[in-house]
Amino acid sequence: MTTQTRIPSLDLTGPLEALWPELLHAAEKVLRSTHYIMGPEVKAFEEEAARYLGVRHAVACNSGTDALVLGLRAMGIGPGDEVITTPFTFFATAEAISNVGARPVFVDIDPGTFNLDPSWIDRAVTSRTRAILPVHLFGRPCEMAGILGAAARHGLKVLEDCAQAFGARFHGKAVGSLGHAGAFSFFPTKNLSGFGDGGLLATDDPTLADAARMLRVHGSRRKYHNEVVGYNSRLDELQAALLRVKLPHVDAWNADRRAAAERYQALLEGEDRIQLPELCDGHVFNQYTVRLRCPALDRDGIQAALAREGIDTMVYYPVPCHRLRVYALSHAEVACPEAELAGREVLSLPFWPGMDGDLQDTVASALAGLVRRS
């Protein structure tokens, strides 16, 4: 029985405490080595991550955003090109496309999965389309068969945004290994989380991997012999060492996430104005996100009322990318009604691996009560 008075949206102290001695040992080893950039820990982490994901190459970098940028650049995407993606995602997905000089082309989402709806892809393809960038949102794998089929029909590259989905699987294969490359984030809230920023690009393509490795160190394969304008995007040794400690535990943590999702499902089943996420195969539940499905129901009011009861929740994402100020003029003609509706209805409940069942009971009871009274 918990004595916690406020329920945060995320609490990772349990896994941290369990690994504390190993983490301290790994950190001390790096600190005493005086080798802090692109050393043996980064190399070992890349090899272990590639083995876990079932790919030939893993290129570590300093953030999930940079993993997307490196992937796009390595694929040859640049000015004048178009990349089809989802508007219902964190801004970094679209930002990476814009940062390489290409244009994001937003297509609507499937209202049940929150992921890019493959049925829209063919209609969005033009002579300038070069790639598709799907996002495995909230840890749920996209419908990759449809996405890969569309890519094959039109000769397009596929870069998977796996920022929220480390360990997720589609038909038994790890996300990030299905397209031409996959981009991962190790931001502290992710399923495999670091202690700051960190990212990784996974691929089976040696040419793509070589290009990404060159780009992450100022566009040079050999120091002081720069070939292109690149980036300073290296994962440091300390982050790599700490991630190596955590990597062997990610499947167990994902199983804990699944168990917590199943508990919420049982507690909230039958609440007809709360749409629950599907417990589909391969889903690793970075978030447990519901929809409040009633036109008269004020999601923001419900969130505020929960906060007054000591329950913190999150809204990912209230404004779809095509409606953000940065794209509002250039994409004024874009219509993605399902993404816009989702932005008004979604609510992510407190959720983490090993979450106390009593806390989930409290959250579910409070939410159901507020919805019934609304």
C-alpha positions as CSV (number, residue, x, y, z in Angstrom):
1,M,0.0,0.0,0.0
2,T,1.5,3.3,-1.0
3,T,1.6,6.4,1.2
4,Q,2.4,8.7,-1.8
5,T,0.3,11.9,-1.6
6,R,0.8,13.2,-5.1
7,I,0.9,11.0,-8.2
8,P,3.4,12.3,-10.8
9,S,3.0,11.6,-14.5
10,L,6.3,9.7,-14.4
11,D,8.4,8.2,-11.7
12,L,11.6,6.3,-12.6
13,T,13.2,6.1,-9.2
14,G,12.4,2.4,-8.8
15,P,14.5,1.2,-11.8
16,L,17.2,3.8,-10.9
17,E,17.6,2.5,-7.3
18,A,17.7,-1.1,-8.4
19,L,20.6,-0.4,-10.7
20,W,22.4,2.2,-8.6
21,P,25.6,0.2,-7.8
22,E,26.1,-0.8,-11.4
23,L,25.4,2.7,-12.6
24,L,27.9,4.2,-10.2
25,H,30.5,1.6,-11.2
26,A,30.0,2.3,-14.9
27,A,30.2,6.1,-14.3
28,E,33.4,5.8,-12.2
29,K,35.0,3.6,-14.8
30,V,34.5,6.3,-17.5
31,L,35.5,9.2,-15.2
32,R,38.8,7.5,-14.2
33,S,39.5,6.5,-17.8
34,T,39.7,10.2,-18.9
35,H,38.4,9.1,-22.3
36,Y,35.0,10.9,-22.6
37,I,34.2,11.2,-26.3
38,M,33.8,8.4,-28.9
39,G,35.6,5.7,-27.0
40,P,35.2,2.0,-26.1
41,E,31.9,2.5,-24.3
42,V,30.2,4.1,-27.3
43,K,31.5,1.4,-29.6
44,A,30.3,-1.4,-27.3
45,F,26.9,0.2,-26.9
46,E,26.5,0.5,-30.6
47,E,27.3,-3.2,-31.0
48,E,25.0,-4.2,-28.2
49,A,22.1,-2.0,-29.5
50,A,22.6,-3.3,-33.1
51,R,22.4,-6.9,-31.8
52,Y,19.3,-6.1,-29.7
53,L,17.5,-4.5,-32.7
54,G,18.6,-7.1,-35.2
55,V,20.4,-4.7,-37.5
56,R,24.0,-4.6,-38.9
57,H,24.8,-1.0,-37.9
58,A,24.0,1.3,-35.1
59,V,25.3,4.9,-35.1
60,A,25.1,6.7,-31.7
61,C,24.6,10.4,-31.7
62,N,23.7,13.2,-29.2
63,S,19.9,13.2,-29.5
64,G,16.9,11.5,-31.1
65,T,16.4,14.7,-33.2
66,D,19.9,14.4,-34.6
67,A,19.3,10.7,-35.3
68,L,16.4,11.8,-37.6
69,V,18.5,14.6,-39.2
70,L,21.5,12.2,-39.8
71,G,19.1,9.6,-41.2
72,L,17.5,12.0,-43.7
73,R,20.9,13.5,-44.7
74,A,22.4,10.0,-45.1
75,M,19.5,9.1,-47.4
76,G,20.2,12.1,-49.6
77,I,17.1,14.0,-48.6
78,G,17.6,17.7,-49.0
79,P,16.2,21.0,-50.5
80,G,13.3,20.6,-52.9
81,D,12.4,17.1,-51.6
82,E,9.2,16.1,-49.8
83,V,8.9,13.7,-46.9
84,I,5.5,12.3,-45.9
85,T,4.9,12.2,-42.2
86,T,2.3,12.5,-39.4
87,P,1.2,15.8,-37.9
88,F,0.4,14.1,-34.5
89,T,3.9,13.8,-33.1
90,F,6.5,15.9,-31.2
91,F,7.7,18.8,-33.3
92,A,11.2,17.2,-33.7
93,T,9.9,14.8,-36.4
94,A,8.8,17.6,-38.7
95,E,11.6,19.9,-37.6
96,A,14.2,17.3,-38.8
97,I,12.7,17.3,-42.2
98,S,12.7,21.1,-42.4
99,N,16.3,21.3,-41.0
100,V,17.6,19.3,-44.0
101,G,15.9,21.7,-46.3
102,A,13.0,19.4,-47.3
103,R,9.3,19.9,-46.9
104,P,7.2,17.9,-44.5
105,V,3.9,16.6,-46.1
106,F,1.4,15.8,-43.4
107,V,-1.1,13.1,-43.8
108,D,-3.8,12.2,-41.3
109,I,-3.7,9.6,-38.6
110,D,-5.7,6.5,-37.8
111,P,-8.0,7.6,-34.9
112,G,-7.6,4.3,-33.1
113,T,-3.8,4.0,-33.1
114,F,-2.7,7.7,-33.4
115,N,-0.2,6.6,-36.0
116,L,0.1,7.7,-39.6
117,D,-2.7,6.1,-41.7
118,P,-1.1,4.3,-44.7
119,S,-4.3,4.7,-46.8
120,W,-3.4,8.4,-47.2
121,I,0.1,7.9,-48.6
122,D,-0.6,7.2,-52.2
123,R,-2.6,10.4,-52.5
124,A,0.2,12.5,-50.9
125,V,2.9,11.3,-53.3
126,T,4.2,13.8,-55.8
127,S,7.2,13.9,-58.2
128,R,9.2,15.5,-55.3
129,T,8.4,12.9,-52.7
130,R,11.6,11.0,-51.5
131,A,10.7,9.4,-48.2
132,I,8.1,8.4,-45.6
133,L,8.8,9.2,-41.9
134,P,6.3,7.2,-39.7
135,V,6.3,7.6,-36.0
136,H,5.6,4.7,-33.6
137,L,3.7,6.9,-31.2
138,F,3.4,6.2,-27.5
139,G,5.2,2.9,-28.1
140,R,2.7,1.4,-30.6
141,P,4.2,0.1,-33.8
142,C,2.8,1.7,-37.0
143,E,1.0,-0.4,-39.6
144,M,4.4,-1.0,-41.3
145,A,3.1,-3.4,-44.0
146,G,1.0,-0.7,-45.5
147,I,3.8,1.9,-45.2
148,L,6.4,-0.3,-46.7
149,G,4.1,-1.3,-49.5
150,A,3.5,2.3,-50.4
151,A,7.2,3.0,-50.3
152,A,7.9,0.1,-52.6
153,R,5.2,1.3,-55.1
154,H,6.7,4.7,-55.3
155,G,10.4,4.0,-54.8
156,L,10.6,5.9,-51.5
157,K,12.9,5.6,-48.5
158,V,11.5,4.8,-45.1
159,L,13.0,6.4,-41.9
160,E,11.2,5.1,-38.8
161,D,10.9,7.5,-35.8
162,C,11.2,5.1,-32.9
163,A,11.8,7.7,-30.2
164,Q,9.0,6.3,-28.0
165,A,9.3,2.7,-29.0
166,F,12.6,1.1,-28.1
167,G,11.8,-2.6,-27.9
168,A,8.5,-2.4,-29.8
169,R,7.9,-5.1,-32.4
170,F,5.9,-5.4,-35.6
171,H,5.2,-9.0,-36.5
172,G,8.1,-10.1,-34.4
173,K,10.7,-7.6,-35.8
174,A,12.0,-4.7,-33.8
175,V,10.9,-1.3,-34.9
176,G,13.8,0.5,-36.5
177,S,14.8,-2.6,-38.4
178,L,11.8,-2.5,-40.8
179,G,12.5,0.5,-43.0
180,H,15.7,1.7,-44.5
181,A,16.7,3.1,-41.0
182,G,15.3,3.8,-37.6
183,A,15.9,6.8,-35.3
184,F,15.9,6.3,-31.5
185,S,16.0,8.7,-28.6
186,F,17.4,8.1,-25.1
187,F,15.8,11.2,-23.5
188,P,15.1,10.4,-19.8
189,T,11.4,9.7,-20.4
190,K,11.9,7.0,-23.0
191,N,11.7,3.2,-22.6
192,L,15.4,3.0,-22.7
193,S,16.4,6.2,-21.0
194,G,19.6,8.0,-20.5
195,F,20.7,10.7,-18.1
196,G,20.4,13.5,-20.5
197,D,20.1,13.6,-24.3
198,G,21.2,10.8,-26.6
199,G,20.2,9.1,-29.8
200,L,20.9,6.3,-32.3
201,L,20.4,5.5,-35.9
202,A,19.9,1.9,-36.8
203,T,20.2,0.4,-40.3
204,D,21.2,-2.6,-42.3
205,D,22.6,-0.4,-45.1
206,P,26.4,0.0,-44.8
207,T,26.5,3.1,-47.1
208,L,23.8,4.8,-45.1
209,A,25.6,4.0,-41.8
210,D,28.9,5.3,-43.1
211,A,27.3,8.5,-44.2
212,A,25.7,9.0,-40.8
213,R,29.0,8.3,-39.0
214,M,30.7,10.9,-41.2
215,L,28.0,13.5,-40.6
216,R,28.0,13.2,-36.8
217,V,31.7,14.3,-36.7
218,H,31.6,17.4,-38.7
219,G,31.4,15.6,-42.1
220,S,34.7,13.9,-41.8
221,R,35.8,10.2,-42.0
222,R,39.3,11.2,-41.0
223,K,40.1,14.0,-38.6
224,Y,40.8,17.4,-40.2
225,H,39.8,16.0,-43.6
226,N,36.2,17.3,-43.8
227,E,34.2,16.2,-46.9
228,V,30.8,17.8,-46.2
229,V,29.3,20.2,-43.7
230,G,28.1,18.0,-40.9
231,Y,27.4,18.2,-37.2
232,N,28.9,17.8,-33.8
233,S,26.6,15.0,-32.8
234,R,28.4,12.5,-30.7
235,L,27.1,10.4,-27.8
236,D,29.5,10.8,-25.0
237,E,31.2,7.9,-23.2
238,L,29.4,8.5,-19.9
239,Q,25.9,8.2,-21.5
240,A,26.9,5.2,-23.4
241,A,28.3,3.4,-20.3
242,L,25.1,4.1,-18.4
243,L,22.9,3.0,-21.3
244,R,24.8,-0.3,-21.5
245,V,23.9,-0.9,-17.8
246,K,20.2,-0.4,-18.6
247,L,19.9,-2.1,-22.0
248,P,19.7,-5.7,-20.6
249,H,16.7,-4.7,-18.5
250,V,14.6,-3.0,-21.2
251,D,12.5,-6.0,-22.0
252,A,11.6,-6.5,-18.4
253,W,10.7,-2.9,-18.0
254,N,8.6,-3.1,-21.2
255,A,6.8,-6.1,-19.8
256,D,6.1,-4.1,-16.6
257,R,4.7,-1.3,-18.8
258,R,2.5,-3.8,-20.5
259,A,1.3,-5.2,-17.2
260,A,0.5,-1.6,-16.0
261,A,-1.4,-1.0,-19.2
262,E,-3.4,-4.1,-18.7
263,R,-4.3,-3.0,-15.2
264,Y,-5.6,0.4,-16.4
265,Q,-7.5,-1.5,-19.1
266,A,-9.3,-3.6,-16.5
267,L,-10.0,-0.6,-14.2
268,L,-11.4,1.6,-17.0
269,E,-13.2,-1.0,-19.2
270,G,-16.8,-0.2,-19.6
271,E,-16.4,3.6,-19.3
272,D,-18.0,4.4,-22.7
273,R,-16.7,8.0,-22.8
274,I,-13.1,7.0,-22.3
275,Q,-11.5,5.3,-25.3
276,L,-8.7,3.1,-24.2
277,P,-5.6,2.2,-26.2
278,E,-5.6,-1.2,-27.8
279,L,-3.4,-3.9,-26.2
280,C,-1.9,-4.9,-29.5
281,D,1.1,-7.2,-30.0
282,G,4.4,-5.4,-29.8
283,H,3.1,-2.3,-28.1
284,V,5.6,-1.1,-25.4
285,F,3.5,1.7,-23.9
286,N,5.8,4.6,-23.5
287,Q,2.6,6.4,-22.5
288,Y,-0.8,5.2,-21.5
289,T,-3.0,7.6,-23.5
290,V,-6.8,7.6,-23.5
291,R,-9.3,9.7,-25.4
292,L,-12.2,11.5,-23.8
293,R,-14.8,10.9,-26.5
294,C,-17.7,13.3,-25.9
295,P,-18.1,16.7,-27.7
296,A,-19.3,18.4,-24.5
297,L,-16.5,16.9,-22.4
298,D,-13.8,19.5,-21.5
299,R,-10.5,17.5,-21.6
300,D,-8.5,20.5,-20.2
301,G,-11.1,20.8,-17.4
302,I,-10.8,17.1,-16.5
303,Q,-7.0,17.5,-16.5
304,A,-7.2,20.5,-14.2
305,A,-9.6,18.7,-11.9
306,L,-7.3,15.7,-11.6
307,A,-4.4,18.0,-10.8
308,R,-6.5,19.4,-7.9
309,E,-6.9,15.9,-6.6
310,G,-3.1,15.4,-6.7
311,I,-2.9,13.5,-10.0
312,D,-0.5,14.8,-12.7
313,T,-1.3,14.0,-16.3
314,M,0.1,15.1,-19.7
315,V,-1.3,16.0,-23.1
316,Y,0.7,14.8,-26.0
317,Y,0.1,16.7,-28.3
318,P,-2.4,19.5,-28.1
319,V,-1.5,21.2,-31.4
320,P,-0.7,19.0,-34.4
321,C,2.4,20.1,-36.3
322,H,0.5,21.5,-39.3
323,R,-1.3,23.9,-37.0
324,L,1.8,25.1,-35.2
325,R,2.8,28.7,-35.9
326,V,6.0,27.6,-37.7
327,Y,3.9,25.8,-40.4
328,A,0.6,27.6,-40.2
329,L,1.2,29.7,-43.3
330,S,3.2,27.2,-45.4
331,H,0.7,24.4,-44.7
332,A,-2.5,26.4,-44.5
333,E,-4.2,24.1,-47.0
334,V,-3.5,21.0,-45.0
335,A,-6.5,19.2,-43.5
336,C,-5.9,16.4,-40.9
337,P,-9.2,16.3,-39.0
338,E,-8.4,13.2,-37.0
339,A,-5.1,14.6,-35.8
340,E,-6.8,17.8,-34.8
341,L,-9.5,16.0,-32.9
342,A,-7.0,13.8,-31.2
343,G,-5.2,16.9,-30.0
344,R,-8.4,18.0,-28.2
345,E,-9.2,14.6,-26.7
346,V,-6.1,12.8,-25.6
347,L,-4.9,12.5,-22.0
348,S,-1.9,10.5,-20.9
349,L,-2.3,9.1,-17.4
350,P,0.4,8.6,-14.8
351,F,2.4,5.6,-16.0
352,W,5.8,3.9,-15.5
353,P,7.3,0.4,-15.2
354,G,6.5,-1.2,-11.9
355,M,3.8,1.4,-11.0
356,D,2.0,0.6,-7.8
357,G,-1.4,-0.9,-8.4
358,D,-3.0,1.3,-5.6
359,L,-1.9,4.4,-7.5
360,Q,-3.5,3.1,-10.7
361,D,-6.7,2.4,-8.7
362,T,-6.7,6.0,-7.5
363,V,-6.1,7.5,-10.9
364,A,-8.7,5.3,-12.6
365,S,-11.3,6.0,-10.0
366,A,-10.7,9.7,-10.1
367,L,-10.9,9.9,-13.9
368,A,-14.0,7.7,-14.2
369,G,-15.8,9.8,-11.5
370,L,-15.0,13.1,-13.2
371,V,-16.1,11.9,-16.6
372,R,-19.4,10.5,-15.3
373,R,-20.1,13.9,-13.6
374,S,-19.2,15.9,-16.7
